[in-house]
Amino acid sequence: MYRKDNKYNFLIPILYNTKKRVLKKGSAIFIHITKNYNPTAGCIALTRKDFLILLKIINKKTRIKII
């Protein structure tokens, strides 16, 4: 995936609606980079600094819950 604005240079995919997919419930949700905290089209966007902090505190067993 490529974007000219570099928002996807760092990316963590979230497994959401991947098993027994439900139409119109969304999919392909990512944690990605942003320069601000404006709303996204369904993803979670963090500043590069906060993204790098998150990487230090999560691991493969970390569960991310979207509410």
Buried (B, 14 or more C-beta within 10 A) or exposed (E): EEEEEEBEEBEBEBEBBEEEEEEEEBEEBBBBBBEEEEEEEEBBBBEEEBBEEBEEEEEEEEEEEEE
